[in-house]
Amino acid sequence: MVTKVAIDAGHGRDGDPGAVGPSGLQEAEVTAKLADHLTVALQQQGIPVYRPDRGLLSSQRARQATDQGCGLLVSLHCNAADPQARGIEVWYAHQNEPGQLLAEALMTSLNALGLSLPRGIKDDGNWRPAVDPSWKGGMGVLRSFDGPAALVELLFLSHPAEEKLLADDQVLQTAAAALGQGIQQWIDSNVLDPPLFSDMPAQLWDGQATRILRALLERGIFVGYPDGTFRPDQPITRLECAAALYRLLTAKGETPWKIS
């Protein structure tokens, strides 16, 4: 089973331009072009791509990608700070080890291009939006995706020389090819888990909820339906709850009776 990759072009919602360079280049314009090039690069490698709706909030786009069965997510952005700041950063969600490995793979591929100084990979536990320096919730687009996710800050729009690079479509194509290589290398180094049930698609890395479910299934506390489904959104009945509690007590060796 080939993993579907979510490519999120940052900004653009309700005309949001994102960062704007000294010459007027908009982040939303750059990320849209970069996403187009990356989509082509991945499809040429036989990797299916899903593009979340840019009209949604970033956290909603991440949940949309999860609902579409995507195995990993890459969100594309450009950075901005004082005019001297430059380089490439790749962010991952705090304590998301697969996401950290994905960020490392993307950074390695981008660094090989020699576009700018490497700024390294970043833990979003250390990220603070300018409007709220006390924020501790990390990046919504990373934390709302149920799997490995990375956010790429490709160069600084606020740096005049890097803005010129970002305005060059050939540079964006080259960066997209590097990102595609990083994604492919990450996929090649990870084993795809089989789907738990026919209505729960496989992902390269299961989210916390799925890992909990897998542990309960392995211990026989939860079971699926005879047709091979789990029906994760269906409300549990009182009888099903009683059966799960009985299996839990049995697994703990605490049931004083047996039923046939």
Backbone hydrogen bonds, N-H to C=O, Kabsch-Sander energy under -0.5 kcal/mol:
donor,donor_aa,acceptor,acceptor_aa,energy
5,V,48,P,-2.7
6,A,72,L,-2.8
7,I,5,V,-0.6
7,I,50,Y,-2.4
8,D,6,A,-0.6
8,D,74,V,-2.7
9,A,7,I,-0.7
10,G,8,D,-0.8
10,G,76,L,-2.0
12,G,16,D,-1.8
15,G,12,G,-1.5
16,D,13,R,-1.9
21,G,25,L,-2.9
24,G,21,G,-2.0
27,E,17,P,-0.6
27,E,19,A,-2.9
28,A,17,P,-2.4
30,V,26,Q,-1.8
31,T,27,E,-2.9
32,A,28,A,-1.6
33,K,29,E,-1.7
34,L,30,V,-2.7
35,A,31,T,-2.5
36,D,32,A,-1.9
37,H,33,K,-2.3
38,L,34,L,-2.5
39,T,35,A,-2.4
40,V,36,D,-2.0
41,A,37,H,-2.4
42,L,38,L,-2.6
43,Q,39,T,-2.4
44,Q,40,V,-2.1
45,Q,41,A,-0.7
45,Q,42,L,-0.8
46,G,43,Q,-1.4
47,I,42,L,-2.5
50,Y,5,V,-2.7
56,L,53,D,-1.7
61,R,57,L,-2.3
62,A,58,S,-1.8
63,R,59,S,-2.0
64,Q,60,Q,-2.3
65,A,61,R,-2.1
66,T,62,A,-1.9
67,D,63,R,-2.5
68,Q,64,Q,-1.4
69,G,66,T,-1.9
70,C,65,A,-2.2
71,G,4,K,-2.7
72,L,4,K,-1.0
73,L,148,P,-1.8
74,V,6,A,-2.7
75,S,150,A,-2.6
76,L,8,D,-3.2
77,H,152,V,-2.3
79,N,155,L,-3.0
85,A,82,D,-1.6
88,I,117,L,-1.2
89,E,153,E,-1.9
90,V,120,G,-1.3
91,W,151,L,-3.2
92,Y,122,K,-2.2
93,A,149,A,-0.5
96,N,93,A,-2.3
97,E,95,Q,-1.2
100,Q,96,N,-2.2
101,L,97,E,-2.3
102,L,98,P,-2.2
103,A,99,G,-2.5
104,E,100,Q,-2.2
105,A,101,L,-2.1
106,L,102,L,-2.3
107,M,103,A,-2.6
108,T,104,E,-2.3
109,S,105,A,-1.8
110,L,106,L,-2.4
111,N,107,M,-2.9
112,A,108,T,-1.3
113,L,110,L,-1.5
114,G,110,L,-0.5
114,G,111,N,-1.3
115,L,110,L,-0.5
119,R,88,I,-2.1
122,K,90,V,-2.5
124,D,92,Y,-2.7
124,D,122,K,-0.5
126,N,123,D,-2.3
127,W,124,D,-1.2
132,D,129,P,-1.6
135,W,132,D,-2.0
140,G,138,G,-0.5
142,L,139,M,-1.0
143,R,139,M,-2.5
144,S,140,G,-1.9
145,F,142,L,-0.8
147,G,145,F,-1.8
150,A,73,L,-2.0
151,L,91,W,-2.2
152,V,75,S,-3.0
152,V,150,A,-0.5
153,E,89,E,-3.2
153,E,151,L,-0.5
154,L,77,H,-2.8
154,L,152,V,-0.8
155,L,153,E,-1.1
157,L,79,N,-2.6
157,L,155,L,-0.6
158,S,79,N,-0.6
159,H,156,F,-1.3
163,E,159,H,-2.6
164,K,160,P,-1.6
165,L,161,A,-1.4
166,L,162,E,-2.3
167,A,163,E,-1.3
168,D,165,L,-1.3
169,D,167,A,-0.7
172,L,168,D,-1.7
173,Q,169,D,-2.2
174,T,170,Q,-2.2
175,A,171,V,-2.6
176,A,172,L,-2.5
177,A,173,Q,-2.2
178,A,174,T,-1.9
179,L,175,A,-2.5
180,G,176,A,-2.5
181,Q,177,A,-2.0
182,G,178,A,-2.3
183,I,179,L,-2.6
184,Q,180,G,-2.4
185,Q,181,Q,-2.6
186,W,182,G,-2.1
187,I,183,I,-2.5
188,D,184,Q,-2.6
189,S,185,Q,-1.2
190,N,187,I,-1.5
193,D,191,V,-0.5
193,D,203,Q,-0.8
196,L,200,M,-0.6
197,F,200,M,-0.7
198,S,228,G,-2.3
200,M,197,F,-1.8
211,R,207,G,-2.4
212,I,208,Q,-2.3
213,L,209,A,-2.2
214,R,210,T,-2.7
215,A,211,R,-1.9
216,L,212,I,-2.1
217,L,213,L,-2.5
218,E,214,R,-2.5
219,R,215,A,-1.2
220,G,217,L,-1.6
221,I,216,L,-2.2
222,F,216,L,-1.0
225,Y,229,T,-3.0
228,G,225,Y,-2.2
234,Q,231,R,-1.8
241,C,237,T,-2.3
242,A,238,R,-2.3
243,A,239,L,-2.4
244,A,240,E,-2.3
245,L,241,C,-2.3
246,Y,242,A,-2.3
247,R,243,A,-2.3
248,L,244,A,-2.1
249,L,245,L,-2.5
250,T,246,Y,-2.4
251,A,247,R,-2.3
252,K,248,L,-1.6
253,G,250,T,-1.2
254,E,249,L,-2.9
255,T,249,L,-0.5
